[in-house]
Amino acid sequence: MSIRKKPWNRVNLPVYSISSSDGQGHYNMHICIYVSAVSMIPKRFAVAVYKGTRTLENIKNNPHFVLQLLSKNQYGLVALLGKKSGKSTDKIGKLSKRNMLTYWQSFPVLNQAAAVMEMKVKEETDAGDHYLYICDVVRSKNFNASHLLTLDDLRKRKLIRI
């Protein structure tokens, strides 16, 4: 059996979305895959955010955001949240028109997300084509017990190449 994928593309990671604010009442959502818990006490995550995105601008202006763990049935959001730019698309407006949002900790969040975590940035590092943020989990909430959306789900639907 031949293994064609690079080692870093063999891992089946969960898919997240970030809900961020510029601190002036403008919000954006973004797909985020490079996420990992890095500490139990205090509970901390490493979250990588792609350069050139509205989400990155928001986090630099307001280092506080919500990380949403997506449910398996939310694969269709990748086209809007991952393939469209928040600089030219009102993602929150589109999601609101589809009745897909609720509010948690003053942030719009996806009402069918599996779970949400309020994050506070502790450190920022330039990590190549992404910025890496080390964040404290301020609070969290499980929304439902649905199966989680993973990279393999996106690969099977040909929504991503890796």
N, C-alpha and C positions, 0 to 999 in steps of 0.2 A: 504494500500500500504506500503510495506516494503522499507526502505531506506538502502541499503547495503553499499554504498560508505562511506568512512570516510568524515567528513565535508570538509577537505582540498582538497579532490578529486572530489567534486561536482562542483567546479568552472570551467567554460569553458574559459580558458585563451588563448590569442593569442600565436602563436609560432613564435619565433625569431631565427635568426642565428647571431653569432658573427664572424666577419672577423677580425683577429688579426695578428700582426706582432711581431717578436722577436726584431725588430729594426735593423736587419742585412739583410733584404731583403727576409726572409723566412716567409711565410704566412700560416694560417690555418683557417678553418671554423668549426663551432661547433653549434649544436642545443642548444637553450637556452629557457627555459619556465618560469623560476622564474624571472620575470621582472615586475617592477611597477614604474610608475611615482610617485615621492614623493614630488615635489615642482614645483610650477608654475613660480615663480620669485626668483632666477634663475631657468630655466627649468632643473630639475634633475631627474634621474632615479636610482633605486636600481636594480642591476643586479647580480644574483648569478651564479657563475661559479664552476662547479664540480671539486673536487680535483683530482689530478693525470692526468689531461689532458694537452695536448700541448697548448691549449688555455690559461689555467691558467699560465703555464710557460711564454708564450708570454706576457700576461698582466703584470706579475710581472717584466719582463724585459723592457717592453714598455707600460706604462699605458695609452694607447691611442688606441682605436679600433672603429670599425663600427658595430652598432647594426642594423640588417636588419629585418624588419617586413615581414614575409613570406605571399605570396599569397596562396589561397586555392589550386591551381593546383600544388603547390610545395611539396605536401605530400610525394612524392617519394624520396625526398632528405634526409628524416629521416634515411634511411638505411645507407647512406654514411656519413652524417654529425653528426648523433647521435649515431650510433651503431658501427662505425669504429673509431679507434684511429688515430689521426694525428701523433702519434709517429711512426706508422708503415705504414700509408697510405698517399700518396700524394693527398690529397683531392683537392687542387687547380689544380694540373695537370689533374686529372680526370674530373673536371668541365670544365676546359679549352678545353680539347679534345671534350667535348660535346657542345661547343660553348654556355655555360651557364653563362659566366662571362663578366662583363664590369669593368671599373675602375672608382672609385669616391674617391676624396681626397687621391689619391695614394694607395688606398686599392682595392683589387679585391672584387667585390660584385656581387651578383646574379642578372642577368639582368631582371629577372621577379619578383623580390621582389616588394612588394607593396610600401615600403618606406625604407629609410636609415637614420641613425642618427650617426653623428660623436660624439664619447664620449671621455671625458677626466676624468680619475679617480681622485677623491678628497679624498676618504677615503676607507680603506680596513679593513674588520673584518672577523675573522675566525667564520664561522657560522655552524659548524658541518661538514657534508660531502661536503659542498660548502664553497667558500669564497664569501662574500658579498661586492660588490663594489658600493659606492655612486659616481655617475658620473654626470658631467655637460654635457649638450648637447651643443656642439660647433656649429654645423649647422645640418640642416636636409633637406631632399628632398623627395617628393612623386614621385614615379616612375610610378604608374598606379592606377586606381580606382578599381582594382579587389577585390573580396571578400577575407577576411583574413583567413589564416589557423589557426585552433583552436585545442585545446586538444580533443574536441568531434570528430573532423574530424579524428584525429589519433586513437581515441578509436574505432570508427566505422570500421576502416580499420585494427583493431587489431595490430597497430604499437606500441602501448604502453599498459601497464597493468593498469595504474591508472585510 
